[in-house]
């Protein structure tokens, strides 16, 4: 019964909570196209990017992240999905490992939380990064944060297993003008400057001192910490515990040994979706997310040491 309730909540939250019209339909926007005028590599000649689909990932290259794969392929990268658990054999040919919205269970989001990655997988990934590999870790609200917190912890990052929600309940445009988007190697690359990105909630985390912050949450946010995911409703009850978003970030990057790590706390930002009967845009295709696609390219270029 508990799993059935969690499954119902999963469907409701994913398809309704952020959709003003309340319609339960969400598909990849196959028409989305961001022109890459000067690809880093010739078609199919770039490094291998392994896209994780082995950890109950809600986002796949055939689903919401199809535009993600299409965009990176247009830049010359070889992007392949993998349903294999992490091993040295899987990683040996890869330049970048991407995992998006990994979950310990697709149906049961409630506490107690547990890791989607086994201890052996975490060790393999950490060793691979330390030896020169690059990890792009994209997570989201409960239960995604807890599902990858042990993995993130190997790099000194502590992810909050909650729901980051603006006090006004709206999506967020992070910008340098508002000082919520920070100038750094990724956002201020020559000829590829990023002044704003759009996000849809997600979660926040604490990063080690040697990391570089990309974007911050701040006082406009609360991170709600329910014991059961179904407690997050359109009208939030006052009994749900929360912490302030002050001091928390939702985007950062760092070097680890010889390798590199980028972590981001919202999965929608790098998708391109059509939502509801009105096909409202969400992700890189949103009218306010004009730089999200270039932001993604900048992240991949930094991980690939092209910035």
C-alpha positions as CSV (number, residue, x, y, z in Angstrom):
1,X,0.0,0.0,0.0
2,X,2.8,2.4,0.9
3,X,4.6,1.7,-2.5
4,X,1.3,2.3,-4.3
5,X,0.8,5.6,-2.5
6,X,4.4,6.6,-3.4
7,X,3.8,5.7,-7.1
8,X,0.7,7.7,-7.2
9,X,2.6,10.7,-5.7
10,X,5.4,10.2,-8.2
11,X,3.0,10.5,-11.1
12,X,1.1,13.5,-9.5
13,X,4.2,15.5,-8.5
14,X,6.1,14.9,-11.8
15,X,3.2,15.7,-14.0
16,X,1.1,18.1,-12.0
17,X,2.9,20.0,-9.2
18,X,4.8,22.3,-11.5
19,X,2.1,22.4,-14.2
20,X,-0.4,25.2,-13.7
21,X,-3.0,23.6,-15.8
22,X,-2.9,20.4,-13.8
23,X,-2.7,18.1,-16.8
24,X,-0.9,14.7,-16.6
25,X,1.1,14.7,-19.8
26,X,4.9,15.3,-20.2
27,X,7.0,14.4,-23.2
28,X,10.3,15.4,-24.7
29,X,10.2,18.4,-27.1
30,X,11.4,16.7,-30.3
31,X,11.4,20.1,-32.1
32,X,13.9,21.7,-29.8
33,X,17.1,22.6,-31.6
34,X,19.9,24.7,-30.3
35,X,22.3,25.5,-33.2
36,X,25.9,24.6,-32.6
37,X,27.6,26.8,-35.2
38,X,31.1,25.7,-34.4
39,X,31.2,22.1,-33.0
40,X,34.1,21.2,-30.8
41,X,34.5,17.9,-32.7
42,X,33.5,16.6,-36.1
43,X,30.3,14.5,-36.0
44,X,30.9,11.3,-33.9
45,X,34.6,11.9,-33.4
46,X,34.5,13.4,-29.9
47,X,35.1,11.7,-26.5
48,X,32.7,9.1,-25.2
49,X,30.0,10.3,-22.7
50,X,28.3,7.5,-20.8
51,X,24.8,8.4,-19.7
52,X,23.6,6.4,-16.7
53,X,20.3,4.5,-17.0
54,X,21.2,1.8,-14.5
55,X,20.0,3.4,-11.2
56,X,16.2,3.8,-11.5
57,X,16.9,7.0,-13.5
58,X,13.7,9.0,-14.2
59,X,15.5,10.8,-17.0
60,X,16.7,8.8,-20.1
61,X,18.1,9.5,-23.5
62,X,14.9,8.2,-25.1
63,X,12.7,10.2,-22.7
64,X,13.1,13.7,-21.2
65,X,16.8,13.8,-21.9
66,X,16.6,13.1,-25.6
67,X,17.3,16.8,-26.4
68,X,20.3,16.6,-24.1
69,X,21.8,13.7,-26.1
70,X,20.9,15.4,-29.4
71,X,22.6,18.7,-28.3
72,X,25.9,17.0,-27.3
73,X,25.9,14.8,-30.4
74,X,25.6,18.0,-32.5
75,X,28.8,19.2,-30.8
76,X,30.6,16.0,-31.9
77,X,30.4,14.0,-28.7
78,X,29.6,10.3,-28.7
79,X,26.7,9.9,-26.2
80,X,25.6,6.4,-25.2
81,X,23.3,5.2,-22.5
82,X,24.2,2.4,-20.2
83,X,22.1,0.1,-18.0
84,X,25.2,-1.5,-16.5
85,X,26.3,-0.9,-13.0
86,X,29.5,1.1,-12.6
87,X,32.7,-0.9,-13.1
88,X,36.2,-0.1,-14.3
89,X,35.4,-1.9,-17.5
90,X,32.4,0.4,-18.2
91,X,34.5,3.5,-17.4
92,X,37.7,2.7,-19.2
93,X,36.8,4.2,-22.5
94,X,34.7,7.1,-21.2
95,X,35.7,10.7,-20.8
96,X,32.6,11.8,-19.0
97,X,30.1,9.9,-16.9
98,X,26.7,11.5,-16.6
99,X,24.0,10.4,-14.0
100,X,20.7,12.3,-13.9
101,X,18.1,11.8,-11.2
102,X,19.3,8.4,-10.0
103,X,16.9,7.0,-7.4
104,X,17.1,4.2,-4.9
105,X,13.5,3.2,-5.7
106,X,11.2,4.5,-8.5
107,X,8.1,3.8,-6.4
108,X,9.1,4.3,-2.7
109,X,10.4,7.9,-2.1
110,X,9.8,7.9,1.6
111,X,12.4,7.8,4.4
112,X,14.6,6.0,5.4
113,X,16.8,7.0,2.5
114,X,19.4,4.8,0.9
115,X,22.0,5.0,-1.8
116,X,21.2,4.2,-5.5
117,X,24.9,3.4,-6.0
118,X,26.6,0.5,-4.2
119,X,29.8,1.1,-2.2
120,X,31.7,-0.7,-4.9
121,X,30.3,1.6,-7.6
122,X,31.1,4.7,-5.5
123,X,34.6,3.5,-5.1
124,X,35.0,2.8,-8.8
125,X,33.7,6.2,-9.8
126,X,35.8,8.1,-7.2
127,X,39.0,6.3,-8.3
128,X,38.2,6.9,-11.9
129,X,37.7,10.6,-11.4
130,X,40.8,10.8,-9.3
131,X,42.7,9.2,-12.2
132,X,41.4,11.8,-14.6
133,X,37.8,11.0,-15.4
134,X,35.0,13.6,-15.3
135,X,31.6,13.2,-13.5
136,X,28.5,15.2,-14.2
137,X,26.1,14.6,-11.3
138,X,22.6,15.9,-11.8
139,X,20.2,15.4,-9.0
140,X,16.9,16.8,-7.8
141,X,14.3,16.8,-5.0
142,X,13.6,13.9,-2.6
143,X,14.4,11.0,-3.1
144,X,17.1,11.9,-5.7
145,X,19.3,13.9,-3.3
146,X,19.6,11.0,-0.8
147,X,20.0,8.5,-3.6
148,X,23.4,10.1,-4.6
149,X,24.5,11.7,-1.4
150,X,26.9,8.9,-0.5
151,X,28.4,9.3,-4.0
152,X,28.6,13.1,-3.7
153,X,30.1,12.7,-0.2
154,X,33.2,11.1,-1.7
155,X,33.8,14.5,-3.2
156,X,33.0,16.5,-0.1
157,X,29.5,17.5,-1.1
158,X,26.5,17.1,1.2
159,X,23.1,17.0,-0.6
160,X,19.9,17.9,1.2
161,X,17.2,15.3,0.7
162,X,14.3,17.6,0.4
163,X,12.3,19.9,-1.9
164,X,13.7,23.3,-2.8
165,X,10.7,25.6,-3.3
166,X,10.7,29.3,-3.7
167,X,8.5,31.0,-1.1
168,X,6.3,32.2,-4.0
169,X,6.2,28.7,-5.5
170,X,7.5,29.9,-8.9
171,X,10.4,28.7,-11.1
172,X,13.6,30.6,-10.8
173,X,15.7,32.5,-13.3
174,X,19.2,32.7,-11.7
175,X,21.2,35.6,-13.0
176,X,24.4,37.5,-12.4
177,X,22.4,40.6,-12.1
178,X,20.6,39.2,-9.1
179,X,23.9,37.6,-7.8
180,X,22.3,34.2,-7.8
181,X,24.5,33.1,-10.7
182,X,28.2,33.4,-10.0
183,X,30.9,34.4,-12.5
184,X,33.4,31.6,-13.0
185,X,35.2,29.5,-15.6
186,X,31.9,27.9,-16.7
187,X,29.6,30.9,-16.8
188,X,32.2,33.5,-18.0
189,X,33.9,31.5,-20.8
190,X,35.2,33.7,-23.6
191,X,32.6,34.0,-26.3
192,X,30.2,31.7,-24.3
193,X,29.2,34.0,-21.4
194,X,26.2,32.9,-19.4
195,X,24.2,35.6,-17.7
196,X,21.1,33.7,-16.7
197,X,19.8,30.1,-16.3
198,X,16.3,28.9,-15.5
199,X,15.6,26.2,-12.9
200,X,12.5,24.4,-11.5
201,X,13.1,23.8,-7.8
202,X,15.1,20.7,-7.2
203,X,17.3,20.7,-4.1
204,X,20.3,22.3,-2.5
205,X,23.6,21.2,-1.1
206,X,26.7,22.2,0.8
207,X,30.0,22.2,-1.0
208,X,33.6,22.0,0.2
209,X,35.7,25.3,0.4
210,X,37.9,24.4,-2.6
211,X,34.9,24.1,-4.9
212,X,33.6,26.8,-7.2
213,X,29.9,27.8,-6.8
214,X,27.8,28.2,-10.0
215,X,24.4,29.2,-8.5
216,X,23.0,29.8,-5.0
217,X,19.5,29.5,-3.5
218,X,19.3,32.0,-0.7
219,X,16.5,33.4,1.5
220,X,13.9,33.2,-1.3
221,X,14.0,29.4,-0.8
222,X,12.9,26.9,1.7
223,X,14.1,23.3,1.6
224,X,11.2,21.2,2.9
225,X,12.1,17.9,4.6
226,X,9.1,15.6,4.7
227,X,9.4,12.0,6.0
228,X,6.9,11.0,3.3
229,X,7.1,12.6,-0.2
230,X,3.3,12.7,-0.4
231,X,3.3,15.4,2.2
232,X,4.4,17.9,-0.5
233,X,1.2,19.2,-1.8
234,X,0.1,22.3,-3.7
235,X,-0.8,23.9,-0.4
236,X,2.1,23.1,1.9
237,X,1.1,22.3,5.5
238,X,2.8,24.3,8.3
239,X,3.7,21.1,10.0
240,X,6.3,20.1,7.4
241,X,9.8,20.9,8.7
242,X,12.0,23.0,6.5
243,X,15.3,24.9,6.5
244,X,16.2,28.1,4.8
245,X,18.0,28.1,1.5
246,X,20.5,30.6,2.9
247,X,24.1,29.2,2.5
248,X,23.0,26.5,0.1
249,X,24.0,26.2,-3.5
250,X,22.4,24.2,-6.4
251,X,25.3,24.2,-8.8
252,X,29.0,23.8,-8.3
253,X,32.2,22.3,-9.8
254,X,35.5,21.1,-8.4
255,X,38.7,19.3,-9.2
256,X,39.3,15.9,-7.6
257,X,42.7,14.4,-8.0
258,X,43.4,14.5,-11.7
259,X,39.7,14.6,-12.6
260,X,36.7,17.0,-12.5
261,X,33.2,17.0,-11.0
262,X,30.2,19.2,-11.8
263,X,27.0,18.8,-9.7
264,X,23.7,20.4,-10.3
265,X,20.5,20.2,-8.2
266,X,17.8,20.4,-10.8
267,X,17.2,17.9,-13.5
268,X,14.7,19.9,-15.5
269,X,17.2,22.5,-16.5
270,X,19.0,20.3,-19.0
271,X,15.8,18.7,-20.5
272,X,13.4,20.1,-23.0
273,X,9.8,19.0,-22.4
274,X,6.3,19.7,-23.4
275,X,3.9,19.6,-20.4
276,X,0.1,19.4,-20.2
277,X,-2.6,19.7,-22.8
278,X,-1.2,23.2,-23.8
279,X,2.3,21.7,-24.4
280,X,3.9,24.3,-22.1
281,X,7.6,24.3,-22.4
282,X,9.9,23.3,-19.6
283,X,13.7,23.0,-19.7
284,X,16.1,24.3,-22.3
285,X,13.1,25.1,-24.6
286,X,11.4,27.5,-22.2
287,X,11.3,31.1,-23.5
288,X,13.1,32.3,-20.3
289,X,15.8,29.6,-20.5
290,X,17.5,31.0,-23.5
291,X,21.0,30.2,-22.2
292,X,20.4,26.8,-20.6
293,X,21.6,25.0,-23.7
294,X,24.8,26.9,-23.9
295,X,25.2,26.5,-20.1
296,X,25.1,22.7,-20.7
297,X,27.7,22.9,-23.4
298,X,29.9,25.0,-21.2
299,X,29.7,22.4,-18.4
300,X,30.6,19.6,-20.8
301,X,33.4,21.6,-22.3
302,X,34.8,22.3,-18.8
303,X,34.6,18.6,-17.9
304,X,36.3,17.9,-21.3
305,X,39.0,20.5,-20.5
306,X,38.0,22.6,-23.5
307,X,37.4,25.7,-21.4
